[in-house]
Amino acid sequence: MTILVTGAAGFIGAHTCQALAAAGQPVVGLDNYNDYYDPQIKRDRVAALCPQVDIRSLDLTDRGGLEALFEQVKPRAVIHLAAQAGVRYSLENPQAYVDSNLTGFVNILELCRHHPVEHLVYASSSSVYGDSATPPFSEDQRIDRPRSLYAATKAANELMAYTYAQLFGLKATGLRFFTVYGPWGRPDMAPLLFSRAVLAGRPIQVFNQGRMQRDFTHVSDIVAGILGALSHPSTEAVAHQVFNLGNHTPIELEHFIGVIEQAAGVPAHKVYKPMQPGDMVRTMADTRRAAEAFGYAPRTPIETGLPPVVAWCRDYFGAAV
């Protein structure tokens, strides 16, 4: 009855493994520990959050290695969180997104099909809404005008999973995450970038002249949504479903920075910049479908969730913030 978690050393992956292990669920993870950001953070994250979880070093493009892992573990379900992340990096290194997010995802679909797996839960992204949707973003809105290759690969994942559900009966659930933050977060994202810079007295770049809004969602709410979705596979004829997982509360970037300043006890030195290619001005999740399906109810406002991130940065990075 093992659950396989891909991207298990990642931010959301390690927190998910921690929650599964705490619930007594047998779990095996995999991660390739790539250098998109410092792999040491991933190792420290695993050691802190889920040291008892068996996490194998394996790349999604290694079809033979994945096949051997599935044969050995025989997972009942798969939580697929591994991907090449980052909107802006997709402008610099598109091949990494093709390899991990497209080829790697096909490998996961094929292995889930042939072994077979009872339920595949996979990470999509709020980025899929691109220029087509208007806030609040609902799952019924179009996703055919992405603003980045990263977003395009995530939209493609949803189409691929739908196809496997239609053709082969694979029960699959896609989760569109909205700007996840929390302790042990990704160092390339604004919550950690801003927290570390403010603590160190370095300037921060504030894009679109500060007129950005994000539906910041605490990692604990995301993990609750993942586990809720896992226990509620589709009962429809085509066994594929998609849910938003967000906080349903867009936050002005200036207010977000203000919470960090208060937690850090020092003012931020802000450098205002124009809009960056690939970014979205505003995100906001309509979470009614997830609430109805499995009781999803985010509980963490940034005023509660963000100060521990600042404290974690001060503790983990120390003088190197």
Number of C-alpha atoms within 10 A of each C-alpha: 11 14 22 25 27 28 27 33 32 26 23 25 24 29 25 27 33 22 18 19 18 11 9 8 14 16 23 22 23 25 22 18 21 12 9 12 12 12 15 11 19 23 14 15 21 24 14 13 18 23 16 14 19 14 23 16 15 18 20 25 18 12 18 11 14 19 16 11 18 19 12 9 14 17 23 16 23 24 25 23 24 25 25 23 17 16 17 15 17 19 14 9 11 14 13 17 23 18 16 20 23 21 15 21 25 19 19 22 20 15 18 24 18 12 14 15 20 16 25 26 26 25 20 27 19 24 26 26 26 22 15 14 18 14 14 17 19 18 19 9 13 15 20 16 15 20 19 22 23 28 27 20 23 26 22 19 21 22 13 16 25 23 16 21 21 15 11 13 16 26 26 30 28 24 24 25 24 25 23 22 24 24 22 24 23 21 17 13 13 19 24 24 16 25 29 25 16 25 24 17 14 14 13 20 18 21 18 16 15 20 14 19 19 22 24 28 27 24 24 20 18 27 21 19 24 23 17 17 26 20 12 12 20 19 10 9 9 18 22 26 21 22 24 27 33 31 28 23 18 20 19 16 18 15 14 19 22 16 19 28 19 14 19 19 11 14 14 22 14 18 12 13 13 12 16 11 11 19 16 20 16 16 26 24 26 19 21 17 16 20 17 10 14 17 14 23 19 20 12 16 14 20 15 12 20 24 20 15 22 26 16 19 23 18 11 15 10 12 9 10 18
